[in-house]
Amino acid sequence: MSGPVRTMTVLTCAALVLTTAYTVALGSSGWLWFGMMVLLVATAGVAASESATAPDGRGGRPPRRSGPMS
């Protein structure tokens, strides 16, 4: 896991703890939980896209051929 993905994961976990604490202390807020779910899905997407790239960072596709296809 790279630095930015790790940071986003830690911030998502911290936001989950804060959202839960807010809900316990002041009551539930639908918009707050909706935002938490959006953040959670975005974090999962970033982590999945990072794991789909090759170790050299170029992606999983082979390079394009430059020239006529024969």
MOWOTA-V385072 format. One record per pair of residues at least 4 apart in sequence whose C-alpha atoms are under 6 Angstrom apart, sorted by sequence separation. I is the first residue (numbers start at 1). J is the second residue. If there is no record, write none. Layout:
# MOWOTA-V385072
i: [I & I]
j: [J & J]
This chain:
# MOWOTA-V385072
i: [15 & 22 & 23 & 53 & 23 & 54 & 53 & 54 & 53]
j: [19 & 26 & 27 & 57 & 28 & 59 & 59 & 60 & 60]
